[in-house]
Amino acid sequence: MKSAQTQIHRQHGTIQPVSGFCTGVSLHSHTHHSKESAEFIPLFVQRVPVLNKVVSSAVRRYEDRTGIALDFHRIYWTPPVSPAFVLQSETQQIEEKLGIASLVSITDHDTIAGALELRRGDGAAAIPISLEWTVPFAGTSFHLGVHHLPPVHSAEIMRELSSYTSEPNHELLGDLLALLGRSPETLLVLNHPGCDFFGLGRAKHEACLRDFLSQWRCHIHALEFNALRPPSENNQALRIAEEFGLPVVSGGDRHGCRPNGAVNLTQARCWGDYVAQIRNDRLSNLLILPVCEEPVRLRELQTVADVVRHYPNYRYGHRQFTDRVFVDLEGYSWHPLSFYWSGGMPLWLRPLFYGLGLLGSNQARPVLRCFLSLLKDKAFTTYPSEVISAE
């Protein structure tokens, strides 16, 4: 078996054209087809100064007014971007700013609807059918970027993957991973491997991660460097990838309007050749773009601002923030907030969402960047620009 090799490239200041490569590959983007659980919100706001007090106050007022404890597990939201918008913006960043050809793989959570929507238009054959698959494992879950399902069998495979997610059967996981790897043009990437979604704690999560890779490493083709995760997690991913002999590919994990903060560079001109480079040659070149010099918390706030913004030109049912947040109050049916708030957002909540939009605005960015730097935000940790090899 060839040794795995990952080359990390970085750009500073502004995006510049690249040389020595003919294609940029954008992996891991989300569209309005993704259902994003709101259960992360309490943990997220705890890490953002000022915001934690504002949100906590709003939650208390809600519970005082209704007498109902707010359960974030019964809330989900959808990103404010369509598959066509994501494809266009990722393509433009790569082709117009980096000056090379583009390949884009959209990976909505546990659905291939976004890719299928794009394949109904022009250039359908060039759009890979991809998803981010939720894999329950040992009390936690890992997310696998499944890129380029065989079009003829994609619906059948999607049903099998969905069935496992809803009713995990550990004995079937190996069979499903083997099924996915049977197509030579399918790429399996373990996304944000250091992300502890369930709050197990760093040590326990890493133990679960090592257990997962020890069992299924033969089916995984790469680990992900995630442009929206803190450097501590990405450095952990680089270290574990080296330990398990896997290359590392970049993933942007965008949920808002801004293009991904990292892309893959390759000499391959088509998807199949790129996958062969990762799977067979085990060679990866990833480019960290200048946006990653900004603090992670600041970029998260910019995504929040994108999510709560009003989009008057979007189709009906997606324009307002309240159209894109869904709640199951009765325990059996999901409805958008606009269903409950037919007269618009309650007055007492409006300052909160106005503040969220302001915190993520371009005008507030310099102030917040300075503030986070004074707090020594870990997002300012730099990455090495080096070749990482693994036997």
Beta strands, then each sheet from edge to edge (+ up, - down):
strand 1: 4-10
strand 2: 23-27
strand 3: 36-37
strand 4: 75-77
strand 5: 101-105
strand 6: 131-137
strand 7: 140-147
strand 8: 187-191
strand 9: 222-226
strand 10: 248-251
strand 11: 262-266
strand 12: 283-288
strand 13: 325-327
strand 14: 335-336
strand 15: 387-390
sheet 1: 5+ 2+ 11- 12+ 1+ 15-
sheet 2: 3+ 4- 13+ 14-
sheet 3: 6+ 7- 8+ 9+ 10+
end
